[in-house]
Amino acid sequence: MGVMEPWGRTRQSIGAFGEDVVVRYLLQLGWLIVARNWRHPGGELDIVARDGRDLVICEVKTRRGLVTGDPVEAVTPLKHRRLRQLARAWVDAHPDERAGHVRIDVLGVVLWSDRGEIHHLREVVP
């Protein structure tokens, strides 16, 4: 019997582990985490954070290896549109969180046997 990965085997546990990896990474960058897993009828935002005065909507995609490609490639044009709509909904629902600029970043986490590798694409959704 092999060693169990720290992220588990279900899609949900892998995704949650990847989000935890990203939160630690963002905190190391000095960002403030404002919200996690914010739900709205139109979908869910993985992480809402502050990078200085900027409000950043962070979409996190996690994969075990690169067999199916880089996880950031999973954010399709349809997902881009949904993220823009959700970002507007979040700002409308949180008027006290005014920002200098709102942007959407995509963070891909590739899980290897002993670590998670982060691919951070800034302001990828126009």
CNS distance restraints for C-alpha pairs under 8 A (distance, minus, plus):
assign (resid   4 and name CA) (resid   8 and name CA) 6.99 0.50 0.50
assign (resid   5 and name CA) (resid   9 and name CA) 7.75 0.50 0.50
assign (resid   5 and name CA) (resid 113 and name CA) 7.11 0.50 0.50
assign (resid   7 and name CA) (resid  13 and name CA) 5.97 0.50 0.50
assign (resid   7 and name CA) (resid  14 and name CA) 5.28 0.50 0.50
assign (resid   7 and name CA) (resid  17 and name CA) 5.47 0.50 0.50
assign (resid   8 and name CA) (resid  13 and name CA) 5.73 0.50 0.50
assign (resid   8 and name CA) (resid  14 and name CA) 6.30 0.50 0.50
assign (resid   9 and name CA) (resid  13 and name CA) 6.66 0.50 0.50
assign (resid   9 and name CA) (resid  14 and name CA) 6.64 0.50 0.50
assign (resid  10 and name CA) (resid  14 and name CA) 6.17 0.50 0.50
assign (resid  11 and name CA) (resid  15 and name CA) 6.10 0.50 0.50
assign (resid  12 and name CA) (resid  16 and name CA) 6.07 0.50 0.50
assign (resid  13 and name CA) (resid  17 and name CA) 6.04 0.50 0.50
assign (resid  14 and name CA) (resid  18 and name CA) 6.21 0.50 0.50
assign (resid  14 and name CA) (resid  62 and name CA) 6.83 0.50 0.50
assign (resid  14 and name CA) (resid  63 and name CA) 7.61 0.50 0.50
assign (resid  15 and name CA) (resid  19 and name CA) 6.25 0.50 0.50
assign (resid  15 and name CA) (resid  60 and name CA) 7.97 0.50 0.50
assign (resid  15 and name CA) (resid  61 and name CA) 7.08 0.50 0.50
assign (resid  15 and name CA) (resid  62 and name CA) 5.72 0.50 0.50
assign (resid  16 and name CA) (resid  20 and name CA) 6.25 0.50 0.50
assign (resid  17 and name CA) (resid  21 and name CA) 6.29 0.50 0.50
assign (resid  18 and name CA) (resid  22 and name CA) 6.27 0.50 0.50
assign (resid  18 and name CA) (resid  60 and name CA) 7.26 0.50 0.50
assign (resid  18 and name CA) (resid  61 and name CA) 7.37 0.50 0.50
assign (resid  18 and name CA) (resid  62 and name CA) 5.51 0.50 0.50
assign (resid  18 and name CA) (resid 109 and name CA) 5.91 0.50 0.50
assign (resid  18 and name CA) (resid 116 and name CA) 7.69 0.50 0.50
assign (resid  19 and name CA) (resid  23 and name CA) 6.14 0.50 0.50
assign (resid  19 and name CA) (resid  46 and name CA) 7.44 0.50 0.50
assign (resid  19 and name CA) (resid  47 and name CA) 7.95 0.50 0.50
assign (resid  19 and name CA) (resid  60 and name CA) 6.33 0.50 0.50
assign (resid  20 and name CA) (resid  24 and name CA) 6.34 0.50 0.50
assign (resid  21 and name CA) (resid  25 and name CA) 6.31 0.50 0.50
assign (resid  21 and name CA) (resid 109 and name CA) 7.88 0.50 0.50
assign (resid  21 and name CA) (resid 116 and name CA) 7.12 0.50 0.50
assign (resid  22 and name CA) (resid  26 and name CA) 6.09 0.50 0.50
assign (resid  22 and name CA) (resid  60 and name CA) 7.67 0.50 0.50
assign (resid  22 and name CA) (resid 107 and name CA) 7.44 0.50 0.50
assign (resid  22 and name CA) (resid 109 and name CA) 7.74 0.50 0.50
assign (resid  22 and name CA) (resid 118 and name CA) 7.48 0.50 0.50
assign (resid  23 and name CA) (resid  27 and name CA) 6.13 0.50 0.50
assign (resid  23 and name CA) (resid  33 and name CA) 7.45 0.50 0.50
assign (resid  24 and name CA) (resid  28 and name CA) 6.22 0.50 0.50
assign (resid  25 and name CA) (resid  29 and name CA) 6.46 0.50 0.50
assign (resid  26 and name CA) (resid  30 and name CA) 6.53 0.50 0.50
assign (resid  26 and name CA) (resid  31 and name CA) 5.44 0.50 0.50
assign (resid  26 and name CA) (resid  32 and name CA) 7.69 0.50 0.50
assign (resid  26 and name CA) (resid  33 and name CA) 7.92 0.50 0.50
assign (resid  27 and name CA) (resid  31 and name CA) 5.13 0.50 0.50
assign (resid  27 and name CA) (resid  32 and name CA) 6.56 0.50 0.50
assign (resid  27 and name CA) (resid  33 and name CA) 7.54 0.50 0.50
assign (resid  30 and name CA) (resid  51 and name CA) 7.52 0.50 0.50
assign (resid  31 and name CA) (resid  49 and name CA) 6.60 0.50 0.50
assign (resid  31 and name CA) (resid  50 and name CA) 5.51 0.50 0.50
assign (resid  31 and name CA) (resid  51 and name CA) 5.00 0.50 0.50
assign (resid  31 and name CA) (resid  52 and name CA) 7.06 0.50 0.50
assign (resid  32 and name CA) (resid  49 and name CA) 5.49 0.50 0.50
assign (resid  32 and name CA) (resid  50 and name CA) 5.04 0.50 0.50
assign (resid  32 and name CA) (resid  51 and name CA) 6.91 0.50 0.50
assign (resid  33 and name CA) (resid  47 and name CA) 7.28 0.50 0.50
assign (resid  33 and name CA) (resid  48 and name CA) 6.28 0.50 0.50
assign (resid  33 and name CA) (resid  49 and name CA) 4.40 0.50 0.50
assign (resid  33 and name CA) (resid  50 and name CA) 6.49 0.50 0.50
assign (resid  34 and name CA) (resid  47 and name CA) 7.63 0.50 0.50
assign (resid  34 and name CA) (resid  48 and name CA) 5.38 0.50 0.50
assign (resid  34 and name CA) (resid  49 and name CA) 4.98 0.50 0.50
assign (resid  34 and name CA) (resid  50 and name CA) 6.92 0.50 0.50
assign (resid  35 and name CA) (resid  47 and name CA) 5.77 0.50 0.50
assign (resid  35 and name CA) (resid  48 and name CA) 4.98 0.50 0.50
assign (resid  35 and name CA) (resid  49 and name CA) 6.86 0.50 0.50
assign (resid  36 and name CA) (resid  45 and name CA) 7.12 0.50 0.50
assign (resid  36 and name CA) (resid  46 and name CA) 5.53 0.50 0.50
assign (resid  36 and name CA) (resid  47 and name CA) 4.53 0.50 0.50
assign (resid  36 and name CA) (resid  48 and name CA) 6.33 0.50 0.50
assign (resid  37 and name CA) (resid  44 and name CA) 6.06 0.50 0.50
assign (resid  37 and name CA) (resid  45 and name CA) 5.40 0.50 0.50
assign (resid  37 and name CA) (resid  46 and name CA) 4.56 0.50 0.50
assign (resid  37 and name CA) (resid  47 and name CA) 6.19 0.50 0.50
assign (resid  38 and name CA) (resid  44 and name CA) 5.47 0.50 0.50
assign (resid  38 and name CA) (resid  45 and name CA) 5.13 0.50 0.50
assign (resid  38 and name CA) (resid  46 and name CA) 6.70 0.50 0.50
assign (resid  38 and name CA) (resid  47 and name CA) 7.54 0.50 0.50
assign (resid  39 and name CA) (resid  43 and name CA) 6.11 0.50 0.50
assign (resid  39 and name CA) (resid  44 and name CA) 4.47 0.50 0.50
assign (resid  39 and name CA) (resid  45 and name CA) 6.61 0.50 0.50
assign (resid  40 and name CA) (resid  44 and name CA) 5.94 0.50 0.50
assign (resid  40 and name CA) (resid  86 and name CA) 7.54 0.50 0.50
assign (resid  40 and name CA) (resid  89 and name CA) 7.99 0.50 0.50
assign (resid  42 and name CA) (resid  82 and name CA) 7.47 0.50 0.50
assign (resid  42 and name CA) (resid  85 and name CA) 7.88 0.50 0.50
assign (resid  42 and name CA) (resid  86 and name CA) 6.73 0.50 0.50
assign (resid  43 and name CA) (resid  82 and name CA) 7.63 0.50 0.50
assign (resid  43 and name CA) (resid  86 and name CA) 7.03 0.50 0.50
assign (resid  44 and name CA) (resid  86 and name CA) 7.47 0.50 0.50
assign (resid  45 and name CA) (resid  57 and name CA) 7.11 0.50 0.50
assign (resid  45 and name CA) (resid  58 and name CA) 7.30 0.50 0.50
assign (resid  45 and name CA) (resid  59 and name CA) 6.83 0.50 0.50
assign (resid  45 and name CA) (resid  83 and name CA) 7.63 0.50 0.50
assign (resid  45 and name CA) (resid  86 and name CA) 7.11 0.50 0.50
assign (resid  46 and name CA) (resid  57 and name CA) 7.82 0.50 0.50
assign (resid  46 and name CA) (resid  58 and name CA) 6.23 0.50 0.50
assign (resid  46 and name CA) (resid  59 and name CA) 5.65 0.50 0.50
assign (resid  46 and name CA) (resid  60 and name CA) 6.43 0.50 0.50
assign (resid  47 and name CA) (resid  57 and name CA) 6.12 0.50 0.50
assign (resid  47 and name CA) (resid  58 and name CA) 5.02 0.50 0.50
assign (resid  47 and name CA) (resid  59 and name CA) 6.80 0.50 0.50
assign (resid  47 and name CA) (resid  60 and name CA) 7.89 0.50 0.50
assign (resid  48 and name CA) (resid  55 and name CA) 7.19 0.50 0.50
assign (resid  48 and name CA) (resid  56 and name CA) 5.80 0.50 0.50
assign (resid  48 and name CA) (resid  57 and name CA) 4.77 0.50 0.50
assign (resid  48 and name CA) (resid  58 and name CA) 6.04 0.50 0.50
assign (resid  49 and name CA) (resid  55 and name CA) 5.91 0.50 0.50
assign (resid  49 and name CA) (resid  56 and name CA) 5.13 0.50 0.50
assign (resid  49 and name CA) (resid  57 and name CA) 6.52 0.50 0.50
assign (resid  49 and name CA) (resid  58 and name CA) 7.39 0.50 0.50
assign (resid  50 and name CA) (resid  54 and name CA) 5.60 0.50 0.50
assign (resid  50 and name CA) (resid  55 and name CA) 4.73 0.50 0.50
assign (resid  50 and name CA) (resid  56 and name CA) 5.82 0.50 0.50
assign (resid  51 and name CA) (resid  55 and name CA) 6.45 0.50 0.50
assign (resid  51 and name CA) (resid  56 and name CA) 6.79 0.50 0.50
assign (resid  53 and name CA) (resid  99 and name CA) 5.75 0.50 0.50
assign (resid  53 and name CA) (resid 100 and name CA) 5.25 0.50 0.50
assign (resid  53 and name CA) (resid 101 and name CA) 7.12 0.50 0.50
assign (resid  54 and name CA) (resid  99 and name CA) 5.52 0.50 0.50
assign (resid  54 and name CA) (resid 100 and name CA) 5.28 0.50 0.50
assign (resid  54 and name CA) (resid 101 and name CA) 4.76 0.50 0.50
assign (resid  54 and name CA) (resid 102 and name CA) 5.78 0.50 0.50
assign (resid  54 and name CA) (resid 103 and name CA) 7.32 0.50 0.50
assign (resid  55 and name CA) (resid  99 and name CA) 5.58 0.50 0.50
assign (resid  55 and name CA) (resid 100 and name CA) 7.37 0.50 0.50
assign (resid  55 and name CA) (resid 101 and name CA) 6.16 0.50 0.50
assign (resid  55 and name CA) (resid 102 and name CA) 4.76 0.50 0.50
assign (resid  55 and name CA) (resid 103 and name CA) 6.45 0.50 0.50
assign (resid  56 and name CA) (resid 102 and name CA) 5.82 0.50 0.50
assign (resid  56 and name CA) (resid 103 and name CA) 5.02 0.50 0.50
assign (resid  56 and name CA) (resid 104 and name CA) 5.60 0.50 0.50
assign (resid  56 and name CA) (resid 105 and name CA) 6.72 0.50 0.50
assign (resid  57 and name CA) (resid  87 and name CA) 6.74 0.50 0.50
assign (resid  57 and name CA) (resid 102 and name CA) 7.58 0.50 0.50
assign (resid  57 and name CA) (resid 103 and name CA) 6.25 0.50 0.50
assign (resid  57 and name CA) (resid 104 and name CA) 4.67 0.50 0.50
assign (resid  57 and name CA) (resid 105 and name CA) 6.17 0.50 0.50
assign (resid  58 and name CA) (resid 104 and name CA) 5.96 0.50 0.50
assign (resid  58 and name CA) (resid 105 and name CA) 4.97 0.50 0.50
assign (resid  58 and name CA) (resid 106 and name CA) 5.71 0.50 0.50
assign (resid  58 and name CA) (resid 107 and name CA) 6.86 0.50 0.50
assign (resid  59 and name CA) (resid 104 and name CA) 7.50 0.50 0.50
assign (resid  59 and name CA) (resid 105 and name CA) 6.34 0.50 0.50
assign (resid  59 and name CA) (resid 106 and name CA) 4.79 0.50 0.50
assign (resid  59 and name CA) (resid 107 and name CA) 6.13 0.50 0.50
assign (resid  60 and name CA) (resid 106 and name CA) 6.01 0.50 0.50
assign (resid  60 and name CA) (resid 107 and name CA) 4.89 0.50 0.50
assign (resid  60 and name CA) (resid 108 and name CA) 5.81 0.50 0.50
assign (resid  60 and name CA) (resid 109 and name CA) 7.37 0.50 0.50
assign (resid  61 and name CA) (resid  71 and name CA) 5.39 0.50 0.50
assign (resid  61 and name CA) (resid  72 and name CA) 6.31 0.50 0.50
assign (resid  61 and name CA) (resid  74 and name CA) 7.37 0.50 0.50
assign (resid  61 and name CA) (resid 106 and name CA) 7.73 0.50 0.50
assign (resid  61 and name CA) (resid 107 and name CA) 6.41 0.50 0.50
assign (resid  61 and name CA) (resid 108 and name CA) 4.84 0.50 0.50
assign (resid  61 and name CA) (resid 109 and name CA) 6.18 0.50 0.50
assign (resid  62 and name CA) (resid  71 and name CA) 5.93 0.50 0.50
assign (resid  62 and name CA) (resid 108 and name CA) 5.75 0.50 0.50
assign (resid  62 and name CA) (resid 109 and name CA) 4.57 0.50 0.50
assign (resid  62 and name CA) (resid 110 and name CA) 5.91 0.50 0.50
assign (resid  62 and name CA) (resid 111 and name CA) 7.33 0.50 0.50
assign (resid  63 and name CA) (resid  70 and name CA) 7.86 0.50 0.50
assign (resid  63 and name CA) (resid  71 and name CA) 5.99 0.50 0.50
assign (resid  63 and name CA) (resid 108 and name CA) 7.90 0.50 0.50
assign (resid  63 and name CA) (resid 109 and name CA) 6.36 0.50 0.50
assign (resid  63 and name CA) (resid 110 and name CA) 5.12 0.50 0.50
assign (resid  63 and name CA) (resid 111 and name CA) 6.12 0.50 0.50
assign (resid  64 and name CA) (resid 110 and name CA) 5.75 0.50 0.50
assign (resid  64 and name CA) (resid 111 and name CA) 4.68 0.50 0.50
assign (resid  64 and name CA) (resid 112 and name CA) 6.46 0.50 0.50
assign (resid  65 and name CA) (resid 110 and name CA) 5.57 0.50 0.50
assign (resid  65 and name CA) (resid 111 and name CA) 5.81 0.50 0.50
assign (resid  65 and name CA) (resid 112 and name CA) 6.10 0.50 0.50
assign (resid  66 and name CA) (resid  70 and name CA) 5.72 0.50 0.50
assign (resid  66 and name CA) (resid  71 and name CA) 7.79 0.50 0.50
assign (resid  66 and name CA) (resid 110 and name CA) 7.12 0.50 0.50
assign (resid  69 and name CA) (resid  73 and name CA) 7.00 0.50 0.50
assign (resid  70 and name CA) (resid  74 and name CA) 7.66 0.50 0.50
assign (resid  70 and name CA) (resid 108 and name CA) 7.20 0.50 0.50
assign (resid  70 and name CA) (resid 110 and name CA) 7.63 0.50 0.50
assign (resid  71 and name CA) (resid  75 and name CA) 7.93 0.50 0.50
assign (resid  71 and name CA) (resid 108 and name CA) 5.01 0.50 0.50
assign (resid  71 and name CA) (resid 109 and name CA) 6.77 0.50 0.50
assign (resid  71 and name CA) (resid 110 and name CA) 7.14 0.50 0.50
assign (resid  72 and name CA) (resid 106 and name CA) 6.47 0.50 0.50
assign (resid  72 and name CA) (resid 107 and name CA) 6.57 0.50 0.50
assign (resid  72 and name CA) (resid 108 and name CA) 4.96 0.50 0.50
assign (resid  72 and name CA) (resid 119 and name CA) 7.56 0.50 0.50
assign (resid  75 and name CA) (resid  79 and name CA) 5.70 0.50 0.50
assign (resid  75 and name CA) (resid  80 and name CA) 6.82 0.50 0.50
assign (resid  75 and name CA) (resid 106 and name CA) 7.93 0.50 0.50
assign (resid  76 and name CA) (resid  80 and name CA) 6.25 0.50 0.50
assign (resid  77 and name CA) (resid  81 and name CA) 6.37 0.50 0.50
assign (resid  78 and name CA) (resid  82 and name CA) 6.34 0.50 0.50
assign (resid  79 and name CA) (resid  83 and name CA) 6.02 0.50 0.50
assign (resid  80 and name CA) (resid  84 and name CA) 6.29 0.50 0.50
assign (resid  80 and name CA) (resid 125 and name CA) 5.73 0.50 0.50
assign (resid  81 and name CA) (resid  85 and name CA) 6.32 0.50 0.50
assign (resid  82 and name CA) (resid  86 and name CA) 6.08 0.50 0.50
assign (resid  83 and name CA) (resid  87 and name CA) 5.94 0.50 0.50
assign (resid  83 and name CA) (resid 104 and name CA) 7.67 0.50 0.50
assign (resid  83 and name CA) (resid 125 and name CA) 7.95 0.50 0.50
assign (resid  84 and name CA) (resid  88 and name CA) 6.34 0.50 0.50
assign (resid  84 and name CA) (resid 104 and name CA) 7.86 0.50 0.50
assign (resid  84 and name CA) (resid 125 and name CA) 7.44 0.50 0.50
assign (resid  85 and name CA) (resid  89 and name CA) 6.24 0.50 0.50
assign (resid  86 and name CA) (resid  90 and name CA) 6.04 0.50 0.50
assign (resid  87 and name CA) (resid  91 and name CA) 6.26 0.50 0.50
assign (resid  88 and name CA) (resid  92 and name CA) 6.10 0.50 0.50
assign (resid  89 and name CA) (resid  93 and name CA) 6.06 0.50 0.50
assign (resid  90 and name CA) (resid  94 and name CA) 6.10 0.50 0.50
assign (resid  91 and name CA) (resid  95 and name CA) 6.10 0.50 0.50
assign (resid  91 and name CA) (resid  97 and name CA) 7.21 0.50 0.50
assign (resid  91 and name CA) (resid  98 and name CA) 7.43 0.50 0.50
assign (resid  94 and name CA) (resid  98 and name CA) 7.81 0.50 0.50
assign (resid 103 and name CA) (resid 122 and name CA) 7.95 0.50 0.50
assign (resid 103 and name CA) (resid 123 and name CA) 5.41 0.50 0.50
assign (resid 103 and name CA) (resid 125 and name CA) 7.64 0.50 0.50
assign (resid 104 and name CA) (resid 122 and name CA) 6.94 0.50 0.50
assign (resid 104 and name CA) (resid 123 and name CA) 4.97 0.50 0.50
assign (resid 104 and name CA) (resid 124 and name CA) 6.29 0.50 0.50
assign (resid 104 and name CA) (resid 125 and name CA) 5.73 0.50 0.50
assign (resid 105 and name CA) (resid 120 and name CA) 7.19 0.50 0.50
assign (resid 105 and name CA) (resid 121 and name CA) 5.68 0.50 0.50
assign (resid 105 and name CA) (resid 122 and name CA) 4.52 0.50 0.50
assign (resid 105 and name CA) (resid 123 and name CA) 4.95 0.50 0.50
assign (resid 105 and name CA) (resid 124 and name CA) 5.82 0.50 0.50
assign (resid 105 and name CA) (resid 125 and name CA) 7.28 0.50 0.50
assign (resid 106 and name CA) (resid 120 and name CA) 6.09 0.50 0.50
assign (resid 106 and name CA) (resid 121 and name CA) 5.26 0.50 0.50
assign (resid 106 and name CA) (resid 122 and name CA) 6.63 0.50 0.50
assign (resid 106 and name CA) (resid 123 and name CA) 7.79 0.50 0.50
assign (resid 106 and name CA) (resid 124 and name CA) 6.80 0.50 0.50
assign (resid 107 and name CA) (resid 118 and name CA) 6.57 0.50 0.50
assign (resid 107 and name CA) (resid 119 and name CA) 5.54 0.50 0.50
assign (resid 107 and name CA) (resid 120 and name CA) 4.50 0.50 0.50
assign (resid 107 and name CA) (resid 121 and name CA) 6.18 0.50 0.50
assign (resid 108 and name CA) (resid 118 and name CA) 5.63 0.50 0.50
assign (resid 108 and name CA) (resid 119 and name CA) 4.92 0.50 0.50
assign (resid 108 and name CA) (resid 120 and name CA) 6.50 0.50 0.50
assign (resid 109 and name CA) (resid 116 and name CA) 6.09 0.50 0.50
assign (resid 109 and name CA) (resid 117 and name CA) 5.49 0.50 0.50
assign (resid 109 and name CA) (resid 118 and name CA) 4.64 0.50 0.50
assign (resid 109 and name CA) (resid 119 and name CA) 6.38 0.50 0.50
assign (resid 110 and name CA) (resid 116 and name CA) 5.53 0.50 0.50
assign (resid 110 and name CA) (resid 117 and name CA) 5.08 0.50 0.50
assign (resid 110 and name CA) (resid 118 and name CA) 6.53 0.50 0.50
assign (resid 111 and name CA) (resid 115 and name CA) 6.04 0.50 0.50
assign (resid 111 and name CA) (resid 116 and name CA) 4.46 0.50 0.50
assign (resid 111 and name CA) (resid 117 and name CA) 6.42 0.50 0.50
assign (resid 112 and name CA) (resid 116 and name CA) 5.98 0.50 0.50
assign (resid 112 and name CA) (resid 117 and name CA) 7.60 0.50 0.50
